């Protein structure tokens, strides 16, 4: 199954992707994680995308498209994958169309007030990159043992700018995937949000058999 997740920043796409990938044995493809990993390693790609991520701006389409094209060509993607954070705009969606036929698109609907609460309480593991929220996790240490930190761009001005950017750039792709898209509320806890989505994915897989 090839699945794309659509939602504003901090809507829970990353956590949802991990749940789906664990339950359905699919690789998780997050362009954000790929970019951050390359920045950490000091690769040429990392050096190229770092200025954009530092300013909370979108990485140019041509760079993102090449990264995704290379990733989905790997052996672990032959039976499907979950796209998280890609495509981010209609141009990317249209350019990606010839590369892969998606089976389903899941749209997480979360309002700005909830997004603000999540991001202002968000902490990221310095080792495995797992994201926690202080509303649900009261510790400075990740389950893997890594130290949790607050990202520099997790401030109210950046949140509102990124949300406005999402509405301008990313919301239009909802219509692009309208024939395979289903919207779910992302305003609950991660597990409660995931349960109806898990049922939906099972229904799709059953129909495909």
C-alpha positions as CSV (number, residue, x, y, z in Angstrom):
1,X,0.0,0.0,0.0
2,X,1.2,3.5,-0.9
3,X,-0.3,6.0,1.5
4,X,0.2,9.8,1.8
5,X,-0.5,11.8,5.0
6,X,-1.7,15.4,4.8
7,X,-2.0,17.7,7.7
8,X,-0.7,21.0,9.2
9,X,2.5,21.1,11.3
10,X,2.1,19.2,14.6
11,X,-1.1,17.6,13.4
12,X,0.4,14.2,14.4
13,X,1.5,12.9,11.0
14,X,4.8,11.6,12.3
15,X,3.3,9.7,15.2
16,X,0.5,8.4,13.0
17,X,3.0,7.3,10.4
18,X,4.9,5.3,13.0
19,X,1.7,3.5,14.1
20,X,0.8,2.6,10.5
21,X,4.3,1.5,9.6
22,X,4.5,-0.8,12.7
23,X,1.1,-2.4,12.2
24,X,1.2,-2.8,8.4
25,X,5.0,-3.3,8.0
26,X,5.6,-0.3,5.7
27,X,8.6,2.0,5.5
28,X,8.1,5.6,6.8
29,X,9.3,8.2,4.4
30,X,9.6,11.7,6.0
31,X,11.4,14.3,4.0
32,X,11.9,16.4,7.1
33,X,13.6,13.5,8.9
34,X,15.8,12.8,5.8
35,X,16.8,16.5,5.7
36,X,17.6,16.7,9.4
37,X,19.6,13.4,9.3
38,X,21.7,14.8,6.4
39,X,22.2,18.1,8.3
40,X,23.4,16.1,11.3
41,X,25.8,14.1,9.2
42,X,27.1,17.2,7.4
43,X,26.4,15.8,3.9
44,X,26.2,18.1,0.8
45,X,22.4,17.7,0.9
46,X,22.4,18.7,4.5
47,X,24.4,21.8,3.8
48,X,22.1,22.7,1.0
49,X,18.8,22.4,2.9
50,X,20.0,23.7,6.3
51,X,19.4,27.4,5.5
52,X,15.8,26.6,4.5
53,X,15.1,24.6,7.6
54,X,16.8,27.1,9.9
55,X,14.3,29.7,8.6
56,X,11.3,27.3,8.6
57,X,11.0,27.6,4.9
58,X,10.2,25.0,2.3
59,X,13.1,23.2,0.6
60,X,13.0,23.9,-3.2
61,X,10.8,21.4,-5.1
62,X,13.6,20.1,-7.3
63,X,15.7,19.1,-4.3
64,X,12.7,17.5,-2.5
65,X,11.6,15.6,-5.6
66,X,15.1,14.1,-6.1
67,X,15.3,13.0,-2.5
68,X,11.9,11.3,-2.7
69,X,12.6,9.7,-6.0
70,X,15.8,8.1,-4.7
71,X,14.1,6.9,-1.5
72,X,11.2,5.2,-3.1
73,X,13.5,3.4,-5.5
74,X,15.0,1.4,-2.6
75,X,14.1,-2.3,-2.1
76,X,12.1,-1.8,1.1
77,X,9.6,0.4,-0.8
78,X,8.6,-2.2,-3.4
79,X,5.5,-3.2,-1.5
80,X,4.5,0.3,-0.5
81,X,5.3,3.1,2.0
82,X,3.9,5.9,4.0
83,X,4.7,9.5,2.9
84,X,4.9,12.0,5.7
85,X,5.4,15.7,4.9
86,X,5.4,15.1,1.1
87,X,4.0,16.3,-1.2
88,X,3.9,19.8,0.4
89,X,2.3,21.6,-2.5
90,X,0.4,21.0,-5.7
91,X,3.5,21.2,-7.9
92,X,5.1,18.4,-5.9
93,X,1.9,16.3,-6.1
94,X,1.7,16.8,-9.8
95,X,5.4,16.0,-10.4
96,X,5.1,12.9,-8.2
97,X,2.1,11.5,-10.0
98,X,4.1,9.8,-12.8
99,X,6.5,8.3,-10.2
100,X,3.9,6.4,-8.1
101,X,0.2,5.7,-8.0
102,X,-1.0,6.3,-4.4
103,X,-3.6,4.0,-2.9
104,X,-4.9,6.3,-0.2
105,X,-4.6,9.8,1.2
106,X,-5.4,10.6,4.8
107,X,-6.1,14.2,5.8
108,X,-5.7,15.1,9.5
109,X,-7.9,18.1,10.4
110,X,-6.6,20.1,13.3
111,X,-7.2,23.8,14.2
112,X,-4.6,26.4,14.9
113,X,-5.3,26.7,18.6
114,X,-4.6,23.0,19.1
115,X,-1.5,23.2,16.9
116,X,-0.1,26.0,19.0
117,X,-0.6,24.0,22.2
118,X,1.1,21.0,20.7
119,X,4.1,22.8,19.3
120,X,4.8,25.0,22.4
121,X,4.9,21.8,24.5
122,X,6.8,19.8,22.0
123,X,10.2,18.2,22.7
124,X,12.4,16.1,20.3
125,X,14.8,13.4,21.1
126,X,18.4,14.3,20.2
127,X,19.2,10.7,19.3
128,X,16.2,9.0,17.6
129,X,14.3,12.2,16.6
130,X,11.1,10.9,18.3
131,X,8.7,13.7,19.3
132,X,7.0,14.1,22.6
133,X,4.6,16.6,24.2
134,X,4.9,17.8,27.7
135,X,1.1,17.4,28.1
136,X,1.5,13.6,27.9
137,X,5.1,12.9,28.7
138,X,6.7,14.3,31.8
139,X,10.4,13.6,31.3
140,X,13.5,15.2,29.8
141,X,14.7,11.8,28.5
142,X,13.5,9.8,25.6
143,X,12.5,6.2,25.9
144,X,15.7,5.4,23.9
145,X,17.8,7.2,26.5
146,X,18.4,10.3,24.5
147,X,18.0,13.8,25.9
148,X,14.9,15.8,24.8
149,X,15.3,19.3,23.5
150,X,13.0,22.1,22.2
151,X,13.6,23.0,18.6
152,X,14.6,26.7,17.9
153,X,11.7,27.1,15.5
154,X,9.0,26.0,18.0
155,X,7.9,29.5,18.9
156,X,4.5,31.2,18.4
157,X,5.5,33.4,15.4
158,X,7.0,30.5,13.5
159,X,4.0,28.3,14.3
160,X,1.5,30.9,12.9
161,X,3.7,31.5,9.8
162,X,4.0,27.7,9.1
163,X,0.3,27.2,9.6
164,X,-0.5,30.1,7.1
165,X,2.1,28.5,4.7
166,X,0.3,25.2,5.1
167,X,-3.1,26.7,4.2
168,X,-1.6,28.4,1.2
169,X,0.8,25.8,-0.1
170,X,-0.4,22.4,1.1
171,X,-4.2,22.6,1.4
172,X,-4.6,22.7,-2.4
173,X,-3.3,19.2,-2.7
174,X,-6.4,17.9,-0.9
175,X,-8.3,18.4,-4.1
176,X,-5.5,16.7,-6.0
177,X,-6.1,13.5,-4.0
178,X,-9.9,13.9,-3.7
179,X,-10.6,10.5,-5.3
180,X,-8.6,8.6,-2.7
181,X,-8.8,11.0,0.2
182,X,-10.5,10.6,3.6
183,X,-10.5,13.2,6.4
184,X,-10.1,12.4,10.1
185,X,-10.1,14.6,13.1
186,X,-6.6,14.9,14.5
187,X,-7.6,16.8,17.6
188,X,-7.6,13.8,20.0
189,X,-4.8,11.8,21.6
190,X,-2.5,10.0,19.1
191,X,-4.0,6.6,19.9
192,X,-7.6,7.8,19.7
193,X,-6.9,9.5,16.4
194,X,-5.2,6.4,15.0
195,X,-8.0,3.8,15.8
196,X,-10.5,4.8,13.1
197,X,-7.7,5.3,10.6
198,X,-6.4,1.8,11.3
199,X,-9.9,0.4,10.6
200,X,-10.1,2.4,7.4
201,X,-6.7,1.1,6.1
202,X,-7.8,-2.5,6.9
203,X,-10.9,-1.9,4.8
204,X,-8.9,-0.6,1.9
205,X,-6.5,-3.6,2.1
206,X,-9.5,-6.0,2.2
207,X,-11.1,-4.4,-0.9
208,X,-7.8,-4.7,-2.8
209,X,-7.6,-8.5,-2.3
